[in-house]
Amino acid sequence: MLKLLKQLVKIDSSSQEGANQAIEVAAAYLKNHGIDGTIVACQGWKSYVAVLGQGEKTLIWNGHLDVVSGCLEQFEPLVQEGRLIGRGSADMKGGCVAMMEAFIALKDHPLSSKVMLQLVPDEEIGGVHGTKYLVEEGYVGDFVICTEPTQMKVSLQAKGILRVLVHTSGKAAHGSRPWEGENAIAKAMENVERIKALPILNEGSAFYKKSSINLAFISGGDIYNRVPDACTLGLDIRYVPHLDASEIVSAIEEIVDGKIEIEAMEPGVCVAENAGEICQLKESMALVAPDLSLEMTAQHGASDGRFYAGRGIPAIEFGPTGAAWHGDHEYVELESIEQLRDILIHYALHFS
């Protein structure tokens, strides 16, 4: 398992070419261990899918082998004090290795349900050619586990995504006589404050205090001595998953002085803790790794699980312990990968 993880971390999979190489290496490894899978291509991006078992229900294990960019040293894996340090070790090649090894272990076991392994190449840039395409092509099931790094906690929720452009108009005037004009940038900032104050965006839940709003960029004005007559700003809104994105859009339209344009609107993820799949997962965790806390959590960022949630298919994140993903000293705890592998095996054997 360690050898495979090192091999994958050595691949700079931050590009299409590198991500495809990682998929091919994973596919070859699985083939050498008796697993026959399929490469699914979308506009040159390669995903891998394999299925074991029989039955009406399908459990999906989903993970991405692409990474964000890094310096050369980050693609030289280093094992130190029970950790593997390197780009993508936690996010999320460690989780993918756990799934691959669990999948191999299951091939000689009778399964009452199908288990589908999905390895994808582009989660870090939106997942359009990977998981989204797989879902559109019918590679779906009844329950999804994305082995993103969650510190071995079960992540039941993830915020939805709403990206909004706000276009504000004003009136140009000489910079020395601003009262003769109407400053579009000032109006735009007032719009931001109105949006932040919207009651719907201040609703919370058990896991979130409220939705978050990031003023991601602003464009307006060009010289000092002129009142700007136009401004466009971009908002990255991550909304609490029980909310309806269309209702948020309507609320924004009602209070904004200007025009809005929706750049992205994607659902959140929300699975009940008392759902049967979660109860069974907690049982597997307790039996396989009794020292784990069985803690439930939620994510502020999105994963490919949202593509399944958008189809009404419950999806969670549950993966190894690590830190500093996207940072300079990313690492994964090797013991947690082994625990994850064993829990996935037990869970799949009892999934029904």
Contacts in CASP RR format, 6 or more apart in sequence:
PFRMAT RR
TARGET T0000
AUTHOR 0000-0000-0000
METHOD contacts of the structure
MODEL  1
MLKLLKQLVKIDSSSQEGANQAIEVAAAYLKNHGIDGTIVACQGWKSYVA
VLGQGEKTLIWNGHLDVVSGCLEQFEPLVQEGRLIGRGSADMKGGCVAMM
EAFIALKDHPLSSKVMLQLVPDEEIGGVHGTKYLVEEGYVGDFVICTEPT
QMKVSLQAKGILRVLVHTSGKAAHGSRPWEGENAIAKAMENVERIKALPI
LNEGSAFYKKSSINLAFISGGDIYNRVPDACTLGLDIRYVPHLDASEIVS
AIEEIVDGKIEIEAMEPGVCVAENAGEICQLKESMALVAPDLSLEMTAQH
GASDGRFYAGRGIPAIEFGPTGAAWHGDHEYVELESIEQLRDILIHYALH
FS
1 97 0 8 1.000
1 98 0 8 1.000
1 101 0 8 1.000
1 337 0 8 1.000
1 338 0 8 1.000
1 341 0 8 1.000
2 79 0 8 1.000
2 84 0 8 1.000
2 334 0 8 1.000
4 29 0 8 1.000
4 97 0 8 1.000
4 100 0 8 1.000
4 101 0 8 1.000
5 77 0 8 1.000
5 84 0 8 1.000
5 89 0 8 1.000
5 93 0 8 1.000
5 94 0 8 1.000
5 97 0 8 1.000
5 332 0 8 1.000
5 337 0 8 1.000
6 77 0 8 1.000
6 79 0 8 1.000
6 84 0 8 1.000
7 25 0 8 1.000
8 22 0 8 1.000
8 25 0 8 1.000
8 26 0 8 1.000
8 65 0 8 1.000
8 93 0 8 1.000
8 94 0 8 1.000
8 96 0 8 1.000
8 97 0 8 1.000
9 75 0 8 1.000
9 77 0 8 1.000
9 84 0 8 1.000
9 86 0 8 1.000
9 87 0 8 1.000
9 88 0 8 1.000
9 89 0 8 1.000
9 93 0 8 1.000
10 75 0 8 1.000
10 76 0 8 1.000
10 77 0 8 1.000
11 18 0 8 1.000
11 21 0 8 1.000
11 22 0 8 1.000
11 25 0 8 1.000
11 75 0 8 1.000
12 18 0 8 1.000
12 67 0 8 1.000
12 69 0 8 1.000
12 70 0 8 1.000
12 75 0 8 1.000
12 87 0 8 1.000
13 19 0 8 1.000
13 21 0 8 1.000
13 22 0 8 1.000
13 65 0 8 1.000
13 66 0 8 1.000
13 67 0 8 1.000
13 121 0 8 1.000
14 66 0 8 1.000
14 67 0 8 1.000
14 68 0 8 1.000
14 69 0 8 1.000
14 70 0 8 1.000
14 124 0 8 1.000
16 44 0 8 1.000
16 45 0 8 1.000
16 121 0 8 1.000
16 122 0 8 1.000
18 66 0 8 1.000
19 45 0 8 1.000
19 46 0 8 1.000
19 65 0 8 1.000
19 66 0 8 1.000
19 121 0 8 1.000
19 122 0 8 1.000
20 44 0 8 1.000
20 45 0 8 1.000
20 46 0 8 1.000
20 121 0 8 1.000
22 65 0 8 1.000
22 66 0 8 1.000
22 93 0 8 1.000
22 121 0 8 1.000
23 39 0 8 1.000
23 46 0 8 1.000
23 47 0 8 1.000
23 48 0 8 1.000
23 65 0 8 1.000
23 119 0 8 1.000
23 121 0 8 1.000
24 39 0 8 1.000
24 46 0 8 1.000
26 48 0 8 1.000
26 65 0 8 1.000
26 96 0 8 1.000
26 100 0 8 1.000
26 119 0 8 1.000
27 37 0 8 1.000
27 39 0 8 1.000
27 48 0 8 1.000
27 119 0 8 1.000
29 100 0 8 1.000
30 37 0 8 1.000
30 48 0 8 1.000
30 50 0 8 1.000
30 100 0 8 1.000
30 103 0 8 1.000
30 104 0 8 1.000
30 117 0 8 1.000
31 37 0 8 1.000
33 104 0 8 1.000
33 107 0 8 1.000
34 104 0 8 1.000
34 107 0 8 1.000
35 50 0 8 1.000
35 52 0 8 1.000
35 103 0 8 1.000
35 104 0 8 1.000
35 107 0 8 1.000
36 50 0 8 1.000
37 48 0 8 1.000
37 49 0 8 1.000
37 50 0 8 1.000
37 51 0 8 1.000
38 48 0 8 1.000
38 49 0 8 1.000
38 50 0 8 1.000
39 46 0 8 1.000
39 47 0 8 1.000
39 48 0 8 1.000
40 46 0 8 1.000
40 47 0 8 1.000
40 48 0 8 1.000
40 49 0 8 1.000
40 130 0 8 1.000
40 133 0 8 1.000
40 134 0 8 1.000
40 137 0 8 1.000
40 139 0 8 1.000
41 47 0 8 1.000
42 129 0 8 1.000
42 130 0 8 1.000
42 133 0 8 1.000
43 129 0 8 1.000
44 129 0 8 1.000
45 121 0 8 1.000
45 122 0 8 1.000
45 129 0 8 1.000
45 130 0 8 1.000
45 133 0 8 1.000
46 121 0 8 1.000
47 118 0 8 1.000
47 119 0 8 1.000
47 120 0 8 1.000
47 121 0 8 1.000
47 129 0 8 1.000
47 130 0 8 1.000
47 131 0 8 1.000
47 133 0 8 1.000
47 134 0 8 1.000
48 117 0 8 1.000
48 118 0 8 1.000
48 119 0 8 1.000
48 120 0 8 1.000
49 116 0 8 1.000
49 117 0 8 1.000
49 118 0 8 1.000
49 119 0 8 1.000
49 134 0 8 1.000
49 139 0 8 1.000
50 103 0 8 1.000
50 116 0 8 1.000
50 117 0 8 1.000
51 58 0 8 1.000
51 114 0 8 1.000
51 115 0 8 1.000
51 116 0 8 1.000
51 117 0 8 1.000
52 103 0 8 1.000
52 106 0 8 1.000
52 107 0 8 1.000
52 111 0 8 1.000
52 114 0 8 1.000
52 115 0 8 1.000
52 117 0 8 1.000
53 110 0 8 1.000
53 111 0 8 1.000
53 113 0 8 1.000
53 114 0 8 1.000
53 115 0 8 1.000
54 111 0 8 1.000
54 112 0 8 1.000
54 113 0 8 1.000
54 114 0 8 1.000
55 111 0 8 1.000
55 112 0 8 1.000
55 113 0 8 1.000
55 114 0 8 1.000
56 113 0 8 1.000
57 113 0 8 1.000
57 114 0 8 1.000
57 141 0 8 1.000
57 142 0 8 1.000
57 143 0 8 1.000
57 351 0 8 1.000
57 352 0 8 1.000
58 113 0 8 1.000
58 114 0 8 1.000
58 115 0 8 1.000
58 116 0 8 1.000
58 140 0 8 1.000
58 141 0 8 1.000
58 142 0 8 1.000
59 113 0 8 1.000
59 114 0 8 1.000
59 115 0 8 1.000
59 116 0 8 1.000
59 141 0 8 1.000
59 142 0 8 1.000
59 143 0 8 1.000
59 145 0 8 1.000
59 347 0 8 1.000
59 348 0 8 1.000
59 351 0 8 1.000
60 115 0 8 1.000
60 116 0 8 1.000
60 118 0 8 1.000
60 139 0 8 1.000
60 140 0 8 1.000
60 141 0 8 1.000
60 143 0 8 1.000
60 144 0 8 1.000
60 145 0 8 1.000
60 308 0 8 1.000
61 99 0 8 1.000
61 102 0 8 1.000
61 103 0 8 1.000
61 115 0 8 1.000
61 116 0 8 1.000
61 117 0 8 1.000
61 118 0 8 1.000
61 144 0 8 1.000
61 145 0 8 1.000
61 147 0 8 1.000
61 344 0 8 1.000
62 118 0 8 1.000
62 120 0 8 1.000
62 131 0 8 1.000
62 144 0 8 1.000
62 145 0 8 1.000
62 146 0 8 1.000
62 147 0 8 1.000
62 304 0 8 1.000
62 305 0 8 1.000
62 315 0 8 1.000
63 92 0 8 1.000
63 95 0 8 1.000
63 96 0 8 1.000
63 99 0 8 1.000
63 118 0 8 1.000
63 119 0 8 1.000
63 120 0 8 1.000
63 123 0 8 1.000
63 146 0 8 1.000
63 147 0 8 1.000
63 148 0 8 1.000
63 304 0 8 1.000
64 92 0 8 1.000
64 96 0 8 1.000
64 119 0 8 1.000
64 120 0 8 1.000
64 121 0 8 1.000
64 122 0 8 1.000
64 123 0 8 1.000
64 124 0 8 1.000
64 127 0 8 1.000
64 131 0 8 1.000
64 304 0 8 1.000
65 93 0 8 1.000
65 96 0 8 1.000
65 119 0 8 1.000
65 120 0 8 1.000
65 121 0 8 1.000
66 120 0 8 1.000
66 121 0 8 1.000
66 122 0 8 1.000
66 123 0 8 1.000
66 124 0 8 1.000
66 125 0 8 1.000
67 87 0 8 1.000
67 88 0 8 1.000
67 91 0 8 1.000
67 93 0 8 1.000
67 124 0 8 1.000
68 87 0 8 1.000
68 124 0 8 1.000
68 326 0 8 1.000
70 87 0 8 1.000
74 86 0 8 1.000
74 87 0 8 1.000
74 328 0 8 1.000
74 330 0 8 1.000
75 86 0 8 1.000
75 87 0 8 1.000
76 86 0 8 1.000
77 84 0 8 1.000
77 85 0 8 1.000
77 86 0 8 1.000
77 89 0 8 1.000
78 84 0 8 1.000
78 85 0 8 1.000
78 86 0 8 1.000
79 85 0 8 1.000
79 334 0 8 1.000
82 333 0 8 1.000
82 334 0 8 1.000
82 335 0 8 1.000
83 322 0 8 1.000
83 331 0 8 1.000
83 332 0 8 1.000
83 333 0 8 1.000
83 334 0 8 1.000
84 94 0 8 1.000
84 331 0 8 1.000
84 332 0 8 1.000
84 334 0 8 1.000
85 329 0 8 1.000
85 330 0 8 1.000
85 331 0 8 1.000
86 330 0 8 1.000
86 331 0 8 1.000
87 330 0 8 1.000
88 94 0 8 1.000
88 325 0 8 1.000
88 330 0 8 1.000
89 322 0 8 1.000
89 330 0 8 1.000
89 331 0 8 1.000
89 332 0 8 1.000
90 149 0 8 1.000
90 320 0 8 1.000
90 322 0 8 1.000
90 323 0 8 1.000
90 324 0 8 1.000
90 325 0 8 1.000
90 330 0 8 1.000
90 331 0 8 1.000
90 332 0 8 1.000
91 148 0 8 1.000
91 149 0 8 1.000
91 325 0 8 1.000
91 326 0 8 1.000
91 330 0 8 1.000
92 123 0 8 1.000
92 147 0 8 1.000
92 148 0 8 1.000
92 149 0 8 1.000
92 319 0 8 1.000
92 325 0 8 1.000
94 147 0 8 1.000
94 320 0 8 1.000
94 332 0 8 1.000
94 337 0 8 1.000
95 147 0 8 1.000
95 148 0 8 1.000
95 149 0 8 1.000
95 319 0 8 1.000
95 320 0 8 1.000
95 332 0 8 1.000
95 337 0 8 1.000
95 340 0 8 1.000
96 119 0 8 1.000
96 147 0 8 1.000
97 337 0 8 1.000
98 147 0 8 1.000
98 319 0 8 1.000
98 320 0 8 1.000
98 337 0 8 1.000
98 338 0 8 1.000
98 340 0 8 1.000
98 341 0 8 1.000
98 344 0 8 1.000
99 117 0 8 1.000
99 147 0 8 1.000
99 341 0 8 1.000
99 344 0 8 1.000
100 117 0 8 1.000
100 119 0 8 1.000
101 341 0 8 1.000
102 340 0 8 1.000
102 341 0 8 1.000
102 342 0 8 1.000
102 344 0 8 1.000
102 345 0 8 1.000
102 348 0 8 1.000
103 115 0 8 1.000
103 117 0 8 1.000
105 341 0 8 1.000
105 345 0 8 1.000
106 115 0 8 1.000
106 345 0 8 1.000
106 348 0 8 1.000
106 349 0 8 1.000
109 349 0 8 1.000
111 348 0 8 1.000
111 349 0 8 1.000
112 351 0 8 1.000
112 352 0 8 1.000
113 348 0 8 1.000
113 351 0 8 1.000
113 352 0 8 1.000
115 348 0 8 1.000
115 351 0 8 1.000
116 139 0 8 1.000
116 141 0 8 1.000
118 131 0 8 1.000
118 134 0 8 1.000
118 139 0 8 1.000
120 127 0 8 1.000
120 130 0 8 1.000
120 131 0 8 1.000
120 134 0 8 1.000
120 304 0 8 1.000
121 129 0 8 1.000
121 130 0 8 1.000
122 128 0 8 1.000
122 129 0 8 1.000
122 130 0 8 1.000
123 130 0 8 1.000
123 131 0 8 1.000
123 303 0 8 1.000
123 304 0 8 1.000
126 132 0 8 1.000
127 304 0 8 1.000
127 307 0 8 1.000
130 304 0 8 1.000
131 304 0 8 1.000
131 305 0 8 1.000
131 307 0 8 1.000
131 308 0 8 1.000
132 304 0 8 1.000
132 307 0 8 1.000
135 307 0 8 1.000
135 308 0 8 1.000
135 311 0 8 1.000
140 308 0 8 1.000
140 311 0 8 1.000
140 313 0 8 1.000
141 308 0 8 1.000
141 313 0 8 1.000
142 313 0 8 1.000
142 314 0 8 1.000
143 277 0 8 1.000
143 313 0 8 1.000
143 314 0 8 1.000
143 315 0 8 1.000
143 351 0 8 1.000
144 305 0 8 1.000
144 308 0 8 1.000
144 313 0 8 1.000
144 314 0 8 1.000
144 315 0 8 1.000
144 316 0 8 1.000
145 315 0 8 1.000
145 316 0 8 1.000
145 317 0 8 1.000
145 318 0 8 1.000
145 344 0 8 1.000
145 347 0 8 1.000
146 303 0 8 1.000
146 304 0 8 1.000
146 305 0 8 1.000
146 315 0 8 1.000
146 316 0 8 1.000
146 317 0 8 1.000
146 318 0 8 1.000
147 317 0 8 1.000
147 318 0 8 1.000
147 319 0 8 1.000
147 320 0 8 1.000
147 340 0 8 1.000
147 344 0 8 1.000
148 155 0 8 1.000
148 299 0 8 1.000
148 303 0 8 1.000
148 317 0 8 1.000
148 319 0 8 1.000
149 319 0 8 1.000
149 320 0 8 1.000
149 321 0 8 1.000
149 322 0 8 1.000
149 325 0 8 1.000
149 332 0 8 1.000
150 297 0 8 1.000
150 299 0 8 1.000
150 317 0 8 1.000
150 318 0 8 1.000
150 319 0 8 1.000
150 320 0 8 1.000
151 297 0 8 1.000
151 319 0 8 1.000
151 321 0 8 1.000
151 322 0 8 1.000
151 336 0 8 1.000
152 289 0 8 1.000
152 292 0 8 1.000
152 318 0 8 1.000
152 319 0 8 1.000
152 320 0 8 1.000
152 321 0 8 1.000
152 336 0 8 1.000
152 339 0 8 1.000
152 340 0 8 1.000
153 293 0 8 1.000
153 295 0 8 1.000
153 296 0 8 1.000
153 297 0 8 1.000
153 318 0 8 1.000
154 278 0 8 1.000
154 281 0 8 1.000
154 282 0 8 1.000
154 285 0 8 1.000
154 294 0 8 1.000
154 295 0 8 1.000
154 296 0 8 1.000
154 297 0 8 1.000
154 316 0 8 1.000
154 317 0 8 1.000
154 318 0 8 1.000
155 296 0 8 1.000
155 297 0 8 1.000
155 298 0 8 1.000
155 299 0 8 1.000
155 316 0 8 1.000
155 317 0 8 1.000
155 318 0 8 1.000
156 207 0 8 1.000
156 269 0 8 1.000
156 270 0 8 1.000
156 271 0 8 1.000
156 272 0 8 1.000
156 273 0 8 1.000
156 278 0 8 1.000
156 296 0 8 1.000
156 297 0 8 1.000
156 298 0 8 1.000
156 316 0 8 1.000
157 205 0 8 1.000
157 207 0 8 1.000
157 208 0 8 1.000
157 241 0 8 1.000
157 268 0 8 1.000
157 269 0 8 1.000
157 270 0 8 1.000
157 271 0 8 1.000
157 298 0 8 1.000
157 299 0 8 1.000
158 241 0 8 1.000
158 268 0 8 1.000
158 269 0 8 1.000
158 298 0 8 1.000
158 299 0 8 1.000
158 300 0 8 1.000
158 301 0 8 1.000
158 302 0 8 1.000
158 303 0 8 1.000
158 305 0 8 1.000
158 306 0 8 1.000
158 317 0 8 1.000
159 208 0 8 1.000
159 211 0 8 1.000
159 212 0 8 1.000
159 238 0 8 1.000
159 239 0 8 1.000
159 240 0 8 1.000
159 241 0 8 1.000
159 268 0 8 1.000
159 299 0 8 1.000
159 300 0 8 1.000
159 301 0 8 1.000
159 302 0 8 1.000
160 238 0 8 1.000
160 239 0 8 1.000
160 241 0 8 1.000
160 245 0 8 1.000
160 266 0 8 1.000
160 267 0 8 1.000
160 268 0 8 1.000
160 269 0 8 1.000
160 302 0 8 1.000
160 306 0 8 1.000
161 236 0 8 1.000
161 237 0 8 1.000
161 238 0 8 1.000
161 239 0 8 1.000
161 264 0 8 1.000
161 265 0 8 1.000
161 266 0 8 1.000
161 268 0 8 1.000
161 302 0 8 1.000
161 306 0 8 1.000
162 235 0 8 1.000
162 237 0 8 1.000
162 238 0 8 1.000
162 239 0 8 1.000
162 245 0 8 1.000
162 248 0 8 1.000
162 249 0 8 1.000
162 262 0 8 1.000
162 264 0 8 1.000
162 265 0 8 1.000
162 266 0 8 1.000
163 234 0 8 1.000
163 235 0 8 1.000
163 236 0 8 1.000
163 237 0 8 1.000
163 262 0 8 1.000
163 263 0 8 1.000
163 264 0 8 1.000
163 265 0 8 1.000
164 234 0 8 1.000
164 235 0 8 1.000
164 237 0 8 1.000
164 249 0 8 1.000
164 252 0 8 1.000
164 260 0 8 1.000
164 261 0 8 1.000
164 262 0 8 1.000
164 263 0 8 1.000
165 232 0 8 1.000
165 233 0 8 1.000
165 234 0 8 1.000
165 235 0 8 1.000
165 260 0 8 1.000
165 261 0 8 1.000
165 262 0 8 1.000
165 263 0 8 1.000
166 188 0 8 1.000
166 191 0 8 1.000
166 192 0 8 1.000
166 195 0 8 1.000
166 232 0 8 1.000
166 233 0 8 1.000
166 234 0 8 1.000
166 235 0 8 1.000
166 256 0 8 1.000
166 258 0 8 1.000
166 259 0 8 1.000
166 260 0 8 1.000
167 230 0 8 1.000
167 231 0 8 1.000
167 232 0 8 1.000
167 258 0 8 1.000
167 259 0 8 1.000
167 260 0 8 1.000
167 261 0 8 1.000
168 184 0 8 1.000
168 185 0 8 1.000
168 187 0 8 1.000
168 188 0 8 1.000
168 191 0 8 1.000
168 230 0 8 1.000
168 231 0 8 1.000
168 232 0 8 1.000
168 233 0 8 1.000
168 257 0 8 1.000
168 258 0 8 1.000
169 184 0 8 1.000
169 229 0 8 1.000
169 230 0 8 1.000
169 258 0 8 1.000
170 181 0 8 1.000
170 182 0 8 1.000
170 183 0 8 1.000
170 184 0 8 1.000
170 187 0 8 1.000
170 227 0 8 1.000
170 228 0 8 1.000
170 229 0 8 1.000
170 230 0 8 1.000
171 181 0 8 1.000
171 182 0 8 1.000
171 227 0 8 1.000
171 229 0 8 1.000
172 181 0 8 1.000
172 226 0 8 1.000
172 227 0 8 1.000
172 228 0 8 1.000
172 229 0 8 1.000
173 179 0 8 1.000
173 180 0 8 1.000
173 181 0 8 1.000
173 182 0 8 1.000
173 226 0 8 1.000
173 227 0 8 1.000
174 180 0 8 1.000
174 225 0 8 1.000
174 226 0 8 1.000
174 227 0 8 1.000
175 224 0 8 1.000
175 225 0 8 1.000
175 226 0 8 1.000
175 227 0 8 1.000
176 225 0 8 1.000
178 227 0 8 1.000
180 227 0 8 1.000
181 227 0 8 1.000
182 227 0 8 1.000
182 229 0 8 1.000
183 227 0 8 1.000
183 228 0 8 1.000
184 220 0 8 1.000
184 221 0 8 1.000
184 228 0 8 1.000
184 229 0 8 1.000
184 230 0 8 1.000
184 231 0 8 1.000
185 218 0 8 1.000
185 220 0 8 1.000
185 221 0 8 1.000
185 228 0 8 1.000
185 231 0 8 1.000
187 231 0 8 1.000
187 257 0 8 1.000
187 258 0 8 1.000
188 218 0 8 1.000
188 231 0 8 1.000
188 232 0 8 1.000
188 233 0 8 1.000
190 257 0 8 1.000
191 233 0 8 1.000
191 255 0 8 1.000
191 256 0 8 1.000
191 257 0 8 1.000
191 258 0 8 1.000
192 213 0 8 1.000
192 215 0 8 1.000
192 233 0 8 1.000
192 235 0 8 1.000
194 255 0 8 1.000
194 256 0 8 1.000
195 201 0 8 1.000
195 213 0 8 1.000
195 235 0 8 1.000
195 252 0 8 1.000
195 255 0 8 1.000
195 256 0 8 1.000
196 213 0 8 1.000
198 248 0 8 1.000
198 251 0 8 1.000
198 252 0 8 1.000
198 255 0 8 1.000
200 243 0 8 1.000
200 247 0 8 1.000
200 248 0 8 1.000
200 251 0 8 1.000
201 210 0 8 1.000
201 211 0 8 1.000
201 213 0 8 1.000
201 237 0 8 1.000
201 239 0 8 1.000
201 248 0 8 1.000
201 251 0 8 1.000
202 210 0 8 1.000
202 211 0 8 1.000
203 210 0 8 1.000
203 211 0 8 1.000
203 240 0 8 1.000
203 243 0 8 1.000
204 210 0 8 1.000
204 211 0 8 1.000
204 240 0 8 1.000
205 240 0 8 1.000
205 241 0 8 1.000
205 242 0 8 1.000
207 297 0 8 1.000
207 298 0 8 1.000
208 240 0 8 1.000
208 298 0 8 1.000
208 300 0 8 1.000
210 240 0 8 1.000
211 237 0 8 1.000
211 238 0 8 1.000
211 239 0 8 1.000
211 240 0 8 1.000
211 243 0 8 1.000
211 248 0 8 1.000
212 237 0 8 1.000
212 238 0 8 1.000
212 300 0 8 1.000
213 235 0 8 1.000
213 236 0 8 1.000
213 237 0 8 1.000
214 235 0 8 1.000
214 236 0 8 1.000
214 237 0 8 1.000
214 238 0 8 1.000
215 233 0 8 1.000
215 234 0 8 1.000
215 235 0 8 1.000
216 234 0 8 1.000
216 235 0 8 1.000
216 236 0 8 1.000
217 233 0 8 1.000
217 234 0 8 1.000
218 231 0 8 1.000
218 232 0 8 1.000
218 233 0 8 1.000
218 234 0 8 1.000
219 231 0 8 1.000
219 232 0 8 1.000
219 233 0 8 1.000
220 228 0 8 1.000
220 230 0 8 1.000
220 231 0 8 1.000
220 232 0 8 1.000
221 228 0 8 1.000
221 230 0 8 1.000
221 231 0 8 1.000
222 228 0 8 1.000
234 263 0 8 1.000
237 248 0 8 1.000
238 300 0 8 1.000
238 301 0 8 1.000
238 302 0 8 1.000
239 245 0 8 1.000
239 248 0 8 1.000
239 268 0 8 1.000
241 267 0 8 1.000
241 268 0 8 1.000
241 269 0 8 1.000
241 270 0 8 1.000
242 270 0 8 1.000
245 265 0 8 1.000
245 266 0 8 1.000
245 267 0 8 1.000
246 265 0 8 1.000
249 260 0 8 1.000
249 262 0 8 1.000
249 265 0 8 1.000
252 260 0 8 1.000
253 260 0 8 1.000
266 302 0 8 1.000
266 306 0 8 1.000
267 306 0 8 1.000
267 309 0 8 1.000
267 310 0 8 1.000
268 302 0 8 1.000
268 306 0 8 1.000
268 309 0 8 1.000
269 299 0 8 1.000
269 303 0 8 1.000
269 305 0 8 1.000
269 306 0 8 1.000
269 309 0 8 1.000
269 315 0 8 1.000
269 316 0 8 1.000
270 309 0 8 1.000
271 277 0 8 1.000
271 278 0 8 1.000
271 314 0 8 1.000
271 315 0 8 1.000
271 316 0 8 1.000
272 278 0 8 1.000
273 296 0 8 1.000
275 314 0 8 1.000
277 314 0 8 1.000
277 351 0 8 1.000
278 316 0 8 1.000
280 347 0 8 1.000
280 350 0 8 1.000
280 351 0 8 1.000
281 316 0 8 1.000
281 318 0 8 1.000
281 343 0 8 1.000
281 347 0 8 1.000
282 294 0 8 1.000
283 350 0 8 1.000
284 343 0 8 1.000
284 346 0 8 1.000
284 347 0 8 1.000
284 350 0 8 1.000
285 292 0 8 1.000
285 294 0 8 1.000
285 343 0 8 1.000
286 292 0 8 1.000
286 294 0 8 1.000
287 346 0 8 1.000
288 339 0 8 1.000
288 342 0 8 1.000
288 343 0 8 1.000
288 346 0 8 1.000
289 339 0 8 1.000
289 342 0 8 1.000
289 343 0 8 1.000
292 339 0 8 1.000
299 317 0 8 1.000
303 315 0 8 1.000
303 317 0 8 1.000
305 315 0 8 1.000
305 317 0 8 1.000
306 315 0 8 1.000
308 314 0 8 1.000
308 315 0 8 1.000
309 315 0 8 1.000
318 340 0 8 1.000
319 336 0 8 1.000
319 340 0 8 1.000
320 332 0 8 1.000
320 333 0 8 1.000
320 336 0 8 1.000
320 337 0 8 1.000
320 339 0 8 1.000
320 340 0 8 1.000
321 332 0 8 1.000
321 333 0 8 1.000
321 336 0 8 1.000
322 330 0 8 1.000
322 331 0 8 1.000
322 332 0 8 1.000
322 333 0 8 1.000
322 336 0 8 1.000
323 330 0 8 1.000
323 331 0 8 1.000
324 330 0 8 1.000
324 331 0 8 1.000
END
